Amino acid sequence: MSNYDYDELQYQAEDLAEKIIKRYKSYGVYINIKNKNIYLRNDCFIYKTKILCGTRKNDIEKYAEDVRMSLKLPVLRIMEQNIFILIIVSKASVSNKNFLQILKCPEFESFKANRANIIPHIVGIDAIGKPVITDLVKYPHILVSGTTGSGKTTGLKNILLSILCNCPPNKVKLLICDKANEFDQFSDVPHLSAPIITDSKIFLNIMLKLKAELDNRLSIKNTEEFSHFPTIVCVADEFLSFLSEIGNKKMMNLAAETISAILRRGRHVKIHMVLAAHNPTQKNMLIDLSDIQSRMAFQCAKYNNSITILGESGAEKLKGNGDMLFRSSSNAQLQHIQGLFISEKTINKALTNIRINYKNRPPKDIERYNLFNKKYCFLTNTQDLTTQRTSVKFTNIVASNTNNEIDDQLFANIIIWALNKNHISCNMICDTFHIGWKRATGFIDKLHKLQITGDIYAKLPRTVLPVCLEDLSSETINFLNAHGKTIKTINQALTCKGGIKA
C-alpha cells in the first residue's frame, strides 16, 4: 500500500469516527475517539475508546445496531479490551466469506502446518474479518445452542465438514445422532461408524456402547497400541429430545449419567462429544455441564437460555443467521463471531469429492470398527442397530423398574405361574410370592404389556390370555429361556390351566 493510499484510508477512518461520535451523541451516549487510537486492519477500521462520565458500557452495545443502520455500514461491532471499548467497522459483510475459500487460505494452512494430531474446526470470521480456526481436540467437548433460524444446524454441519475435509476415516470416526433428519446427506460418508441414529432407544444403546469403548480404552496401558485407536467424535443434535423420549425416568437418568461419564473422562482417550440443544435451561439440562468448557451460542429465545449455555447474558441479543458468541477451553473470553453460511450445493459438492477421494483407497484407510468386537466398539450395519433396538425395547418392558437379576428371575417364575391360571390378581401374586402390593402391581403391569393378561375390568381379576405356545411373543420365550424356563416347562404350564390337564 502506497503512502497516498494509507493517508486516504486514515482520513476516511477519522471522518467516520466523527460521524460515529455524533450519532451516539444523538442517543445520549458520549464517547471520545482520539486519532492515535484509530487502527487500520485488513478491510476494517478499529476505534479504541474510553467511556466518558454518564455513559454506560451497555448503552454503546444497545445503540450499535442503530448507529450502523443510520450510517449505512456493512458491519459495526463492539468488543471489550481491558478498560477500553473497541468499535470495529468493516467495509464488507463478513458473512460473504466462503467455507471452501478458508480451507485454502494461508491462515488455515499455517494452522495445520504448525500442529500435529489435530482436528481443525473453522468456527467463522471475527469482527475484523479474520478466520477463527481452532482445534476440536483441545475443546475437548462443546455445547451448541440456538433457536430455529439462528444458524445452529449450519454450525454443526460446519464442524462435520471441517472434520471430513481434513481428517482421513482411519484417524477420525464419526457418530451422528439426528432427531430431525437434518444430516441425511452425511449418511454414506466413509468416516461414519454407524448409520445416523434417529431413534431414542438406539441412542441410549449407542451411548452405553460408547461408554464401554471408553472403559476399554482406559484399561489399555500400552501406549503404542493406544496410538492406533482413532479419535471418536459424536455429534448429537437435539440431545435433550433423545433423553426425554427414551421412556421411563430410570432409563432417561441412565442415559444422562452415561453421557456425563463420557464427558468426564473421554478427553483422556480421544473421545469427544458435540452436544446441541434448541433452548436449554437449568431445569431440563440433565447432564453435568462442568465438563464442557467450550460453548457455542447462537441466538437464544430468552435470557435464561443464554445463562445456561454461556453462564452470562448476551446470546438473546444476537441477530441470528450465524451470529454467535464462542468460548473455547483455551480462551475463556467470549468471542463475537459470524458463522459461515454453507449452502446445500456446497455441502453436496464437498461430500461427493470426499466419497470419490476414498473410493479407491486401501481398506485399511477406511476400515470401520465393529461395536460388538471385544477390542473395538463401533456399529457397522443397520442389522446390528435393529438387534440392539429390539433388545432395549424388551428390556424396557421386562426389566424397566430394575436391572436386578433377582427380580428378573422372580418375574420369570411369575410368568410361568400366571400361564397355569385362568385369572390372576395383585392379591394372588402377593400371597403366592410373599411380596408387597407395590411390587405386585409392577409385575402385573409388565404382564399386561407382554399381552399375557387382559385389560382390567372393574375390580375383577385379570384374564390370562395365552392358551398355547404360539400365543407368546418370541421376546417372552427368549426371556424365559434365559432364566432357566425350558419350552417343556412353558408347555406344561399352558396345558395345566386351573390345575386340570388338557
C-alpha positions in Angstrom: 0.0 0.0 0.0 1.4 3.4 -1.0 1.7 6.3 1.4 -1.1 8.1 -0.5 -3.5 5.2 -0.2 -2.7 4.9 3.5 -3.2 8.6 4.1 -6.5 8.4 2.3 -7.7 5.5 4.4 -6.6 7.3 7.6 -8.6 10.3 6.5 -11.7 8.1 5.9 -11.3 6.5 9.3 -11.0 9.8 11.1 -14.1 11.2 9.2 -16.1 8.1 10.1 -15.0 8.4 13.7 -16.5 11.9 13.9 -19.8 10.6 12.4 -19.9 7.7 14.9 -19.4 10.1 17.9 -22.1 12.5 16.7 -24.6 9.6 16.0 -24.0 8.2 19.5 -24.4 11.7 21.0 -27.9 11.9 19.4 -28.9 8.9 21.5 -27.4 10.5 24.7 -24.3 8.3 24.7 -21.0 10.2 24.9 -17.7 8.7 23.7 -14.3 10.0 22.7 -12.1 8.7 19.9 -8.6 10.1 19.6 -6.8 10.0 16.3 -3.9 8.0 17.8 -6.5 5.3 18.8 -7.6 4.6 15.3 -6.1 1.5 13.7 -6.4 0.1 10.2 -6.6 -3.8 9.9 -7.3 -5.5 6.6 -10.7 -4.1 5.5 -11.6 -2.8 8.9 -11.3 0.4 11.0 -10.8 -0.2 14.7 -11.6 2.6 17.1 -10.3 2.3 20.7 -12.5 4.5 23.0 -12.9 5.2 26.7 -16.3 5.6 28.2 -17.0 9.1 29.4 -18.8 10.1 32.6 -22.5 9.5 32.5 -22.2 6.7 29.8 -22.7 3.1 30.5 -21.0 0.3 28.5 -24.3 -1.3 27.8 -25.5 1.8 26.1 -22.8 1.5 23.5 -23.9 -2.0 22.7 -27.5 -1.1 22.9 -27.4 1.5 20.1 -24.7 -0.1 18.0 -27.2 -1.5 15.5 -29.0 1.8 15.2 -25.7 3.6 14.5 -24.7 1.0 11.9 -28.0 1.3 10.1 -28.1 5.2 10.2 -24.5 5.4 8.8 -25.2 2.5 6.3 -22.3 0.5 7.5 -22.0 -3.2 6.5 -20.7 -4.2 9.9 -20.3 -2.4 13.2 -19.4 -4.5 16.3 -18.5 -3.7 19.9 -15.7 -5.6 21.8 -14.2 -5.2 25.2 -10.4 -4.9 25.7 -9.4 -4.3 29.3 -10.6 -0.8 30.2 -11.3 0.2 26.6 -14.2 -0.4 24.2 -13.3 -1.4 20.6 -15.7 -0.2 17.9 -14.9 -2.3 14.8 -16.2 -1.2 11.4 -15.8 -3.4 8.4 -16.2 -2.3 4.8 -17.6 -5.6 3.7 -20.0 -8.0 5.3 -18.1 -10.9 6.9 -21.0 -13.3 6.1 -19.8 -13.2 2.5 -16.8 -15.3 3.3 -16.8 -18.8 1.9 -16.1 -22.0 3.8 -14.2 -23.6 0.9 -12.1 -20.4 0.4 -11.0 -20.5 4.0 -9.9 -24.2 3.6 -7.4 -22.8 1.0 -6.4 -19.6 2.8 -2.8 -19.1 4.2 -4.1 -18.8 7.8 -5.6 -22.3 7.6 -2.5 -23.9 6.0 -0.3 -22.3 8.7 -2.6 -23.5 11.4 -2.4 -27.1 10.2 1.4 -27.0 9.5 2.3 -25.9 13.0 0.3 -28.6 14.8 0.3 -32.4 14.9 -2.7 -34.7 15.6 -5.3 -32.0 15.4 -8.9 -31.9 14.2 -9.3 -28.4 12.7 -12.6 -26.6 13.2 -13.3 -23.5 11.1 -15.6 -21.6 13.6 -16.2 -18.5 11.5 -15.0 -14.9 10.9 -14.2 -12.5 13.7 -15.1 -8.8 13.8 -12.0 -7.7 11.8 -12.6 -10.3 9.1 -10.0 -12.8 10.2 -10.8 -16.6 10.1 -11.3 -18.2 13.6 -9.7 -21.6 13.4 -9.5 -23.9 16.5 -8.5 -27.5 17.3 -11.5 -29.6 18.3 -9.2 -31.9 20.3 -8.5 -29.0 22.7 -12.2 -28.4 23.4 -12.4 -31.4 24.2 -16.3 -31.3 24.2 -18.5 -28.5 23.1 -22.1 -27.4 23.8 -24.0 -25.7 21.0 -27.3 -23.9 21.4 -29.7 -21.7 19.3 -33.3 -21.2 18.2 -34.8 -22.0 14.8 -33.1 -19.9 12.1 -30.1 -18.9 14.3 -27.6 -21.0 12.4 -27.2 -23.9 14.9 -27.7 -26.7 12.4 -25.3 -24.9 9.9 -22.8 -24.6 12.6 -22.9 -28.4 13.3 -22.6 -29.1 9.6 -19.6 -26.8 9.6 -18.0 -29.0 12.3 -18.7 -32.1 10.3 -17.3 -30.7 7.1 -14.2 -29.4 8.9 -13.6 -33.0 10.1 -14.4 -34.7 6.8 -12.3 -32.4 4.7 -9.2 -32.6 6.9 -9.1 -36.0 8.6 -9.0 -39.5 7.0 -11.5 -42.1 8.1 -8.9 -44.3 9.8 -7.9 -41.4 12.0 -11.3 -40.0 13.0 -14.6 -41.9 13.3 -18.0 -40.2 13.5 -21.3 -40.9 15.2 -24.2 -38.7 14.2 -27.4 -38.6 16.3 -30.0 -36.6 14.4 -33.6 -36.2 15.7 -34.9 -34.0 12.9 -33.3 -35.7 9.8 -31.1 -32.6 9.1 -28.0 -34.6 8.3 -29.2 -37.3 5.9 -26.7 -36.1 3.3 -23.9 -37.3 5.5 -25.4 -40.9 5.7 -22.8 -42.6 3.5 -19.5 -40.8 4.2 -16.7 -43.2 4.9 -16.0 -41.7 8.4 -19.3 -43.0 9.8 -19.1 -45.9 12.2 -22.9 -46.4 12.3 -26.0 -45.4 10.4 -27.3 -42.0 11.5 -29.2 -42.5 14.8 -32.7 -41.1 14.9 -34.4 -43.4 17.5 -34.2 -42.6 21.2 -33.7 -46.2 22.4 -31.0 -46.8 19.9 -29.4 -43.5 21.1 -29.3 -44.9 24.6 -27.7 -48.1 23.4 -25.1 -46.2 21.4 -24.2 -44.2 24.5 -23.8 -47.4 26.5 -21.5 -48.9 23.8 -19.5 -45.6 23.7 -19.1 -45.8 27.4 -17.9 -49.5 27.0 -15.4 -48.2 24.5 -14.3 -45.6 26.9 -13.7 -48.1 29.7 -11.9 -50.4 27.2 -9.5 -47.6 26.2 -8.9 -46.6 29.8 -7.8 -50.1 30.6 -5.1 -50.2 27.9 -1.6 -49.5 29.3 0.4 -50.0 26.1 1.0 -46.5 24.6 1.9 -47.9 21.2 -1.3 -49.9 21.0 -3.4 -47.0 22.1 -1.9 -44.7 19.4 -3.6 -46.9 16.7 -7.0 -46.1 18.1 -8.8 -43.4 16.0 -10.4 -40.4 17.6 -14.2 -40.6 18.1 -16.4 -37.6 17.6 -20.0 -38.0 18.5 -22.3 -35.2 17.2 -25.7 -35.3 18.8 -28.3 -32.7 17.6 -31.2 -32.1 20.0 -29.8 -34.5 22.5 -32.3 -33.3 25.1 -35.1 -34.6 22.9 -33.4 -38.0 22.7 -33.2 -38.1 26.5 -36.8 -37.1 27.1 -38.2 -39.7 24.7 -36.3 -42.7 25.9 -39.1 -43.9 28.1 -39.3 -44.0 31.9 -37.3 -41.9 34.2 -34.8 -44.5 35.2 -33.8 -45.1 31.5 -33.6 -41.3 31.0 -31.3 -40.9 34.1 -29.2 -43.9 32.9 -28.6 -42.1 29.5 -27.8 -38.8 31.2 -25.4 -40.5 33.6 -23.7 -42.3 30.7 -23.2 -39.1 28.8 -21.8 -37.4 31.9 -19.3 -40.2 32.4 -18.2 -39.9 28.7 -17.8 -36.1 29.2 -15.8 -36.6 32.4 -13.2 -39.0 31.1 -13.5 -39.0 27.3 -10.8 -36.4 26.7 -8.1 -38.8 28.1 -8.9 -41.4 25.4 -9.6 -39.4 22.3 -13.4 -39.4 22.6 -15.1 -36.1 22.0 -18.8 -35.0 22.3 -20.6 -32.3 20.3 -23.9 -31.7 22.0 -26.6 -29.4 20.6 -29.9 -28.2 22.1 -32.6 -25.9 21.0 -33.4 -23.9 24.1 -31.6 -25.4 27.1 -32.5 -24.3 30.7 -31.1 -25.3 34.0 -34.3 -27.3 34.6 -34.2 -29.5 31.5 -30.4 -29.9 31.4 -29.9 -33.4 32.8 -26.2 -33.7 32.3 -23.3 -32.1 34.2 -22.1 -29.1 32.2 -18.9 -28.5 34.3 -17.1 -30.9 32.0 -18.0 -29.0 28.8 -15.7 -26.0 28.8 -16.3 -24.9 25.2 -19.5 -23.3 24.3 -21.0 -22.0 21.0 -24.2 -19.9 21.5 -26.3 -18.7 18.5 -29.3 -16.5 19.0 -31.4 -17.7 22.0 -35.0 -17.1 22.8 -34.6 -16.0 26.4 -32.2 -14.6 28.9 -32.3 -17.9 30.8 -31.1 -19.9 27.8 -28.1 -17.6 27.5 -27.3 -18.1 31.2 -27.4 -21.9 30.8 -25.2 -22.1 27.7 -22.7 -19.3 28.5 -23.1 -18.6 32.2 -23.9 -15.0 31.3 -26.4 -13.0 29.2 -25.7 -11.9 25.6 -26.9 -14.7 23.3 -30.5 -13.5 23.5 -29.3 -10.2 21.8 -27.7 -11.9 18.8 -29.2 -11.2 15.3 -29.4 -14.8 14.0 -28.2 -16.1 10.7 -24.9 -17.4 12.1 -24.2 -14.6 14.6 -22.7 -16.3 17.6 -20.8 -16.0 20.9 -18.0 -18.5 21.2 -15.8 -19.6 24.1 -13.2 -22.3 24.0 -11.2 -24.0 26.7 -8.1 -22.3 25.5 -9.7 -18.8 25.5 -12.1 -18.1 28.4 -13.0 -14.7 26.9 -16.2 -14.6 24.8 -15.6 -14.0 21.1 -18.3 -12.4 18.9 -18.1 -14.4 15.6 -20.0 -14.6 12.4 -20.6 -18.2 11.4 -20.0 -19.3 7.9 -23.1 -20.0 5.7 -22.7 -23.2 3.8 -25.2 -23.9 1.0 -26.6 -27.3 0.4 -24.9 -27.3 -3.0 -21.5 -26.6 -1.4 -22.1 -29.4 1.1 -23.1 -31.9 -1.5 -20.1 -30.9 -3.7 -17.7 -31.4 -0.8 -19.2 -34.7 0.2 -19.1 -36.0 -3.4 -15.3 -35.2 -3.6 -14.8 -36.9 -0.2 -16.5 -40.1 -1.4 -14.6 -40.1 -4.7 -11.3 -39.5 -2.8 -11.7 -42.5 -0.6 -13.4 -44.8 -3.1 -10.2 -46.4 -4.4 -8.2 -46.2 -1.1 -6.8 -49.3 0.5 -9.2 -51.0 3.0 -7.0 -50.0 6.0 -7.7 -46.3 5.2 -11.4 -46.7 5.6 -11.6 -49.6 8.0 -14.7 -49.5 10.2 -14.9 -50.7 13.8 -17.3 -53.4 15.0 -19.3 -52.4 18.0 -19.5 -56.0 19.2 -15.8 -56.7 18.8 -14.0 -57.0 22.2 -11.2 -54.8 21.1 -13.2 -52.1 19.3 -16.7 -50.8 19.9 -18.4 -49.5 16.9 -21.5 -50.4 14.9 -21.1 -51.3 11.2 -24.6 -52.1 9.8 -28.3 -51.5 10.3 -28.9 -55.1 11.3 -26.8 -54.6 14.4 -28.8 -51.5 15.2 -32.1 -53.3 14.8 -30.9 -56.1 17.1 -29.9 -53.5 19.7 -33.2 -51.7 19.3 -35.2 -54.9 20.0 -33.0 -55.7 23.0 -33.6 -52.3 24.5 -37.3 -52.3 23.8 -37.8 -55.7 25.5 -35.5 -54.7 28.4 -37.6 -51.6 28.9 -40.8 -53.8 29.3 -39.4 -56.7 31.2 -36.9 -55.0 33.5 -37.8 -51.3 33.4 -38.0 -50.9 37.1 -34.8 -52.7 38.0 -31.8 -54.4 36.4 -31.5 -56.8 39.4 -31.1 -60.4 38.3 -33.2 -61.5 41.4 -36.2 -59.5 40.2 -35.8 -60.9 36.6 -35.8 -64.5 38.0 -38.9 -63.7 40.1 -40.7 -62.3 37.1 -39.9 -65.4 35.1 -41.4 -67.5 37.9 -44.5 -65.2 37.9 -45.0 -65.7 34.2 -44.9 -69.5 34.5 -47.3 -69.3 37.4 -49.7 -67.0 35.5 -49.7 -69.3 32.4 -51.0 -72.0 34.7 -54.0 -69.9 35.8 -57.2 -68.7 34.1 -57.4 -65.4 36.1 -54.8 -63.6 38.3 -54.8 -60.6 40.6 -52.4 -58.5 42.6 -53.6 -60.1 45.8 -52.9 -63.6 44.4 -49.3 -62.6 43.4 -48.8 -61.1 46.9 -50.0 -64.2 48.7 -48.2 -66.7 46.4 -44.8 -65.0 46.2 -44.8 -63.1 49.5 -44.1 -59.7 48.1 -45.6 -56.3 48.7 -48.5 -54.7 46.9 -46.4 -52.1 45.0 -44.1 -54.8 43.5 -47.0 -57.0 42.7 -48.7 -54.1 40.8 -45.5 -53.5 38.8 -45.3 -57.2 37.8 -48.9 -57.3 36.7 -48.4 -54.2 34.6 -45.5 -55.9 32.9 -47.6 -59.0 32.2 -50.2 -56.7 30.6 -47.6 -55.1 28.4 -46.4 -58.5 27.3 -50.1 -59.4 26.4 -50.2 -62.2 29.0 -53.1 -60.7 30.8 -56.1 -58.8 29.5 -57.4 -55.3 30.4 -58.7 -54.6 33.9 -62.5 -54.7 34.2 -64.0 -53.1 37.4 -62.2 -54.8 40.3 -62.3 -58.3 38.8 -59.2 -60.5 38.4 -57.4 -60.2 35.0 -57.9 -62.9 32.4 -54.8 -64.8 31.3 -54.8 -64.7 27.5 -52.2 -67.3 26.2 -53.6 -70.8 25.6 -50.8 -72.2 23.6 -47.1 -71.6 22.9 -47.8 -69.6 19.7 -49.7 -67.0 21.7 -46.4 -65.9 23.4 -44.1 -63.5 21.8 -40.6 -64.5 20.8 -39.2 -62.0 23.3 -41.1 -63.5 26.2 -40.0 -67.0 25.2 -36.3 -65.9 25.0 -36.6 -64.1 28.3 -37.9 -67.3 30.0 -35.3 -69.4 28.3 -32.6 -67.1 29.6 -33.8 -67.6 33.2 -34.0 -71.4 33.1 -37.5 -72.0 31.8 -37.5 -74.5 29.0 -40.0 -74.9 26.3 -41.2 -78.1 28.0 -41.8 -76.1 31.3 -43.8 -73.4 29.4 -45.9 -76.1 27.6 -46.7 -77.8 30.9 -47.9 -74.6 32.4 -50.1 -73.9 29.4 -51.6 -77.4 29.3 -52.4 -77.5 33.0 -54.5 -74.3 33.3 -56.5 -74.2 36.6 -54.8 -77.4 37.7 -56.6 -79.6 35.1 -54.6 -81.4 32.4 -55.8 -80.8 28.9 
